[in-house]
Amino acid sequence: MKNSILIITFCIAFQMAIGQKTIPIDTTHWEISARAHIIEKYKGKDAIYLQAGGMTLKNQTFLNGTIEYDIYLKKEAAFPGVYFRSTKDGDSEQWYIRPHLPGKADANQATGVFKGITPWQLHFGPKYSFPYEYKYDDWTHVKIVVNNDQAQIYLDHATEPNLSWKLFNPIQEGEISFRGGNASGLHLANISIDKTATRMKDFSPIERKPIEGLVQQWVLSDKFEEKLLDNTSRLKSIIAARKWNKKVQVEEGTAANISRQITLRDDNPGNTVFAKLVVRSDKKQTKRFQFGYSDRVVAIVNGNPVYKGNNRWRSRDYRYLGTIGLFDEIYVDLKKGENTILLAVSEDFGGWLVTGKFEDMNGITIK
């Protein structure tokens, strides 16, 4: 009888070990980095309160499976969420809530993180967010299913996924962490991981219509300080000092993500790169060039500055998001032969991005 009980107990323990695993909320299992934290009983659950910081799961990586947790939301501006497959290079997958925007189209966000930059100004719209009426008097349950390059989100024990999307980074194991409560903090409870639960249900991500005619590839310079651009008489020497050993492709049929190639925040100073096009014209002519950028730009044609713009979040009014698109235009005077167009793109946060197209390609080619 005792042997039977031991066998049954072992089998149950084994199934739990290979299946769903509830992670105790304590400093043994989590590396906590926050202004303040309290492990406490909150609204009927064993929970943790995190203020202005986050926590990372110790001694465990994640590739595929299901992540579940409960979060108690406050109706105020914050961005609480989960990061998974996080690497030392600053790459990650992310899903977070905007609890101050219940029912809005951008009430939440699926996005990637690239060398520490989260480009939500590129990953916007119904492909990566959905409206949801949050509750502020009870716990919200979050379930994320991950399988190779696919992910789905279920809120409050929904039987159908609220959103399906393709992941952004190469398929590789990485850390799991939670953060985003800002100064007012957030409460989390019932965190579990099941690395065997990978089944997708009716995976059908929304497709975004690409912008036709975009320049598909940009050559990037190395990084430099934005303030150098203030003295236009030094532009020639600034350009000559650059190294040009990176290229970046358009994504989403919308824009190129500079952060795939350049690290914004590291030991090397600077928040600006040149994105370069070489345009060959069969005659002297003027062409209209439509472009977009994030966050700020100086456009330079054949060594001459012709435009300066600011597309930063809240740069135009308090609701302005700074999302990327073909919102700016210049008329480019092209000489016969080769012409160099440089967009000096500077970044703060939200996405280091560049995009552009010529309205009319007759008589010109992009080298």
C-alpha positions in Angstrom: 0.0 0.0 0.0 2.8 2.4 1.0 4.6 1.6 -2.3 1.5 2.3 -4.3 1.1 5.7 -2.6 4.7 6.5 -3.2 4.4 5.6 -6.9 1.2 7.7 -7.3 2.9 10.6 -5.5 6.0 10.4 -7.7 3.8 10.3 -10.9 1.9 13.4 -9.9 5.1 15.2 -9.0 6.7 14.2 -12.3 3.7 15.4 -14.3 3.8 18.7 -12.5 7.5 19.0 -13.1 7.2 18.6 -16.9 3.9 20.4 -17.2 2.6 23.6 -15.6 4.9 25.0 -12.9 3.7 27.7 -10.5 6.6 30.0 -9.6 6.7 31.0 -6.0 6.9 34.7 -5.6 10.0 35.2 -3.4 13.6 36.3 -3.7 14.8 32.8 -4.1 13.1 32.5 -7.5 13.1 36.1 -8.7 15.7 38.8 -9.1 13.8 41.9 -8.0 15.0 45.3 -9.1 12.6 48.0 -8.1 12.4 51.2 -6.1 10.3 49.2 -3.6 8.6 45.8 -3.4 6.3 44.0 -0.9 5.4 40.4 -0.9 1.9 40.4 0.6 -1.6 39.1 0.6 -3.6 41.3 -1.7 -7.2 41.1 -2.8 -7.3 37.4 -1.8 -4.1 36.3 -3.5 -0.5 35.8 -2.5 1.0 38.6 -4.5 4.0 41.0 -5.0 3.8 44.7 -5.2 6.5 46.2 -7.5 7.1 50.0 -7.6 9.1 51.5 -10.4 10.9 48.4 -11.5 10.5 44.7 -12.2 11.6 41.2 -11.5 13.4 38.5 -13.6 13.0 34.8 -13.1 16.3 33.2 -11.8 18.1 30.2 -13.2 15.5 29.4 -15.9 15.1 30.3 -19.6 12.1 30.1 -21.8 11.7 29.1 -25.4 8.2 27.7 -26.0 5.1 27.1 -23.8 2.4 29.0 -21.9 3.0 31.9 -19.5 0.1 32.8 -17.1 -0.3 35.4 -14.4 -2.8 37.6 -12.6 -2.5 41.4 -12.5 -4.5 43.9 -10.6 -4.9 47.0 -12.8 -5.3 50.7 -11.9 -6.9 53.1 -14.4 -3.8 55.2 -14.8 -1.0 55.6 -17.3 1.3 52.7 -17.0 2.6 49.8 -19.2 2.7 46.6 -17.1 3.6 43.5 -19.0 5.8 40.5 -19.6 9.1 40.2 -21.4 10.2 36.7 -22.7 13.1 35.2 -24.6 15.2 38.2 -23.4 18.9 38.1 -24.2 21.9 39.9 -22.9 22.0 41.9 -26.2 18.8 43.6 -25.2 16.5 41.6 -27.6 13.2 40.4 -26.4 9.6 39.7 -27.1 7.1 41.8 -25.2 3.3 42.1 -24.4 2.0 44.8 -22.2 -1.2 46.5 -21.1 -2.2 50.2 -21.4 -4.6 50.2 -18.4 -5.5 53.9 -19.0 -6.9 53.2 -22.4 -9.8 50.7 -21.8 -11.8 50.0 -24.9 -9.4 51.9 -27.2 -7.8 50.3 -30.2 -4.4 50.5 -28.6 -5.4 49.2 -25.1 -2.4 46.9 -25.2 0.6 46.1 -27.3 2.5 43.2 -28.7 6.0 44.1 -29.9 9.6 43.1 -30.1 12.5 44.7 -28.3 15.7 45.3 -30.3 18.9 46.2 -28.5 16.8 47.8 -25.7 14.5 49.7 -28.0 10.7 48.9 -28.1 9.5 50.1 -31.5 5.8 50.5 -30.8 5.8 53.4 -33.3 6.3 50.7 -36.0 4.2 47.9 -34.4 0.9 49.7 -34.2 -2.6 49.0 -35.3 -4.9 46.0 -35.1 -2.1 43.6 -36.1 -0.5 44.1 -32.7 -3.2 45.4 -30.3 -6.9 45.1 -29.6 -9.6 47.0 -27.7 -10.5 45.6 -24.3 -12.6 46.8 -21.4 -10.4 46.3 -18.3 -11.7 45.8 -14.8 -10.2 47.8 -11.9 -12.0 46.1 -9.0 -10.7 42.5 -9.5 -7.8 40.6 -10.9 -7.2 40.3 -14.7 -5.9 36.9 -15.9 -3.3 36.9 -18.7 -2.3 33.8 -20.7 0.3 33.9 -23.4 1.0 30.9 -25.6 4.3 30.8 -27.5 5.4 28.3 -30.2 8.5 29.0 -32.3 7.7 32.3 -34.2 4.0 32.4 -33.1 2.2 33.8 -30.1 -1.4 34.2 -28.8 -2.9 36.1 -25.9 -6.0 35.2 -23.9 -7.4 37.6 -21.3 -9.7 36.6 -18.4 -9.8 32.9 -19.3 -11.1 33.5 -22.8 -11.7 30.4 -24.9 -10.6 32.1 -28.1 -7.4 34.1 -28.5 -7.8 37.9 -28.3 -4.8 38.3 -30.6 -2.4 36.2 -32.7 0.9 37.6 -33.9 4.2 36.6 -35.4 7.2 37.1 -33.1 9.9 39.5 -34.0 13.3 38.1 -33.1 15.1 34.9 -34.0 13.8 31.8 -32.2 16.0 31.5 -29.1 15.8 30.9 -25.4 15.9 33.8 -23.0 14.8 35.2 -19.7 11.3 36.0 -18.5 10.7 39.2 -16.6 7.8 41.4 -15.5 7.8 45.2 -15.3 6.0 48.4 -16.2 4.1 49.6 -13.2 5.7 53.0 -13.0 5.9 55.0 -9.8 2.4 53.9 -8.6 3.4 50.2 -8.9 1.6 47.0 -9.8 0.5 43.8 -8.1 1.1 40.3 -9.7 0.0 36.9 -8.5 -0.3 33.3 -9.7 2.7 33.3 -12.1 3.0 29.9 -13.9 4.9 28.5 -16.8 4.0 25.3 -18.7 6.7 24.5 -21.3 4.6 21.6 -22.7 1.6 23.8 -23.6 2.4 25.1 -27.0 -0.7 24.5 -29.1 -1.9 27.4 -31.2 -5.7 27.7 -31.6 -6.9 29.1 -35.0 -3.7 31.0 -35.6 -4.6 33.7 -38.0 -2.6 37.0 -37.5 -3.9 40.1 -39.1 -2.0 41.2 -42.2 -0.9 44.8 -42.7 -1.1 46.3 -46.2 2.4 47.3 -47.3 3.1 50.8 -48.6 3.9 50.5 -52.3 7.1 51.7 -53.8 9.2 52.0 -50.6 12.9 52.1 -50.7 13.6 48.6 -49.4 17.1 49.0 -48.0 19.1 51.7 -46.3 22.8 51.9 -45.6 23.6 53.0 -42.1 26.5 54.9 -40.7 28.0 54.4 -37.2 26.4 56.4 -34.3 27.2 60.0 -33.4 26.0 62.8 -31.2 22.9 64.7 -32.5 24.3 68.0 -31.3 27.0 67.8 -34.0 24.4 68.6 -36.6 23.8 72.1 -35.1 26.8 73.5 -36.9 26.0 73.0 -40.5 29.4 74.2 -41.6 30.9 71.0 -40.2 28.5 68.6 -42.0 31.2 67.7 -44.6 33.6 66.6 -41.9 30.9 64.8 -39.9 29.9 62.8 -43.0 33.5 62.0 -43.9 34.2 60.6 -40.4 31.5 58.0 -40.6 31.8 54.3 -41.1 29.2 52.7 -43.4 29.2 49.0 -42.6 25.5 48.3 -41.8 22.4 47.8 -43.8 18.8 47.6 -42.7 15.7 46.3 -44.5 12.1 47.6 -44.5 9.8 45.6 -42.2 6.0 45.4 -42.1 6.0 47.0 -45.6 6.3 50.2 -43.6 9.8 51.2 -42.3 13.3 50.0 -41.5 14.1 49.4 -37.9 17.5 50.9 -37.2 17.8 49.2 -33.8 18.2 45.8 -35.5 21.7 47.0 -36.4 22.7 49.8 -34.0 22.6 49.8 -30.2 21.3 53.2 -29.0 22.4 52.9 -25.3 25.9 51.4 -24.8 29.3 52.6 -23.9 29.6 54.6 -27.2 28.0 58.1 -27.1 25.5 59.1 -29.7 21.8 58.9 -30.6 22.0 59.6 -34.3 22.9 57.7 -37.5 22.9 58.6 -41.2 20.5 56.5 -43.3 21.9 56.8 -46.9 20.5 56.4 -50.4 22.5 56.8 -53.6 20.2 57.9 -56.4 21.4 57.8 -60.0 19.6 60.3 -62.3 19.7 60.3 -66.1 19.4 64.1 -66.1 19.2 67.2 -64.0 15.7 67.1 -62.5 13.5 67.7 -59.4 11.7 64.8 -57.7 9.3 64.7 -54.8 10.6 62.4 -52.0 8.1 61.3 -49.3 9.6 60.0 -46.1 9.1 59.2 -42.4 11.4 58.9 -39.4 11.5 58.5 -35.6 12.2 60.5 -33.6 14.0 63.5 -35.3 15.6 64.1 -38.7 17.9 66.3 -40.7 17.7 65.7 -44.5 20.8 66.3 -46.5 21.0 66.2 -50.3 24.5 66.1 -51.9 26.0 67.6 -48.7 23.4 70.4 -48.3 20.9 70.3 -45.4 17.4 70.9 -46.8 15.0 69.9 -44.0 14.7 69.4 -40.3 11.8 67.7 -38.5 10.6 66.4 -35.2 8.2 63.3 -35.1 8.8 62.5 -31.4 6.0 61.2 -29.2 3.9 64.3 -28.0 6.0 66.6 -30.2 3.0 68.1 -31.9 0.3 67.8 -29.2 -0.2 65.8 -26.0 -2.0 63.0 -27.9 0.5 62.7 -30.7 2.1 59.2 -30.9 4.9 59.7 -33.3 4.0 56.6 -35.3 5.9 56.0 -38.5 4.6 56.8 -42.0 5.1 58.9 -45.1 4.1 62.1 -43.4 6.9 64.5 -44.6 8.0 65.5 -48.1 10.8 67.4 -49.8 11.5 68.3 -53.4 14.9 67.0 -54.2 17.1 68.7 -56.8 19.0 65.9 -58.5 22.0 66.4 -60.7 22.8 64.1 -63.6 24.7 61.1 -62.3 24.9 60.0 -58.7 23.2 61.9 -55.9 23.5 61.1 -52.1 20.5 61.5 -49.8 21.2 61.3 -46.1 18.6 61.3 -43.4 20.2 61.9 -40.0 17.8 60.1 -37.7 17.9 60.7 -34.0 16.2 58.5 -31.4 14.9 58.9 -27.8 12.4 56.0 -27.4 9.5 54.3 -29.2 11.4 53.1 -32.3 14.5 54.1 -34.3 12.9 54.1 -37.7 13.3 55.4 -41.3 11.3 55.0 -44.4 10.8 56.7 -47.8 9.8 56.6 -51.5 10.0 58.7 -54.6 6.6 59.6 -56.0 8.0 59.0 -59.5 10.9 56.7 -60.4 11.0 57.7 -64.1 14.6 58.6 -65.0 16.1 57.6 -61.6 17.4 54.4 -60.1 18.5 53.7 -56.5 22.0 52.2 -56.4 
